[in-house]
Amino acid sequence: MFSNMYYERLIIDITSIKNYKSNMVLQNLANSFDMSKVILILENSDEGVKPNFISGLISLGIYNFTRNRDGLLYFLKNTNSYNDVAHLHHANFVTNDVKIEKTVKQKKIIGFVNVTEHAGASTLIYMLMKNIIRFEKVVGIELDKFDFKYFRHTEMVSSNLAELDQLINNKYADCNIVLIDLNNNQDCAICTDIVYLIEPSIIKMNKLTAKSKDFMTELKFKKVVLNKSNISPEAIHDFSEETGLVILANIKSLNDREENQSDIINLAEKLSLIEGGFPVKKKIFN
């Protein structure tokens, strides 16, 4: 139920999970959620914080765990990275007869789908990439088309669905973030998240309604972003009520030659691609 909802933080008492000490159960937990948004409350006992158990959490990409109030308050505003918990990690440990031989850093694979025609997935990926690449290893991949070559960006490539898995896990295995223009491949199982783009102009919305009267039902509880939007921030609530959609972000028409644009930064934060915004020059006087 929660994996289909949008939230800033999800607090889980680990003792509420049946067989929570099983590596299979924890692996399923890690695969079902964006663990950078999950705060795991551990059992407040020596049994619940054994080194092997903690190391197992870290190997699954689970870094936000605590067993006290101060830790909980910290994680409501902050997120751990592997570097914050590396001193607690011991490779090649054994738990429940399952051996884990290496640390797995959770890779974010975000797919983008144009719901309305030409909603701008390619350019949006380009804008996200040229900002994120300064801080994280990132690659952009388009499926079944060759538009990315016109951006002349070395880390934007074309592929097809059959070769996608190998491309991500071999050639770009060191990339923490993968942004994919899915085009017509909306059911891409490799994606950890999918963003649905809508250009909310009258003509595009009327075309969409004529094409699919059920689009609002299909997109309910999905991550919907208004792109190339002229809707004012104040009108987003009305648009959301009218369509029944939860709007993750509202991105106005942008100059794709500029960087550090607030709409792009806001979207990157909401997708957990960055934390706390991009560095900016400090002013002497505020």
ABEGO torsion letter per residue (X at the ends): XAAABBBABBBBBAAABBGAABAAAAAAAAAABBAAABBBBBBBBAAAABAAAAAAAAAAGBABBBABAAAAAAAAABBBBAAAAAAABBBGBBBGGBBBABBBBBBBBBBBBBABBGAGAAAAAAAAAAAAAAABBBBBBBBGBAAAAAAGBAABBBBBAAAAAAAAABAAAABABBBBBAEABABBAABABBBBBBBABAAAAAAAAAABAAAAAAABGBBBBBBGBABBAAAAAAAAAAAGBBBABBBBBBBAABBGBAAAAAAAAAAGABBGEBBBBBBABX
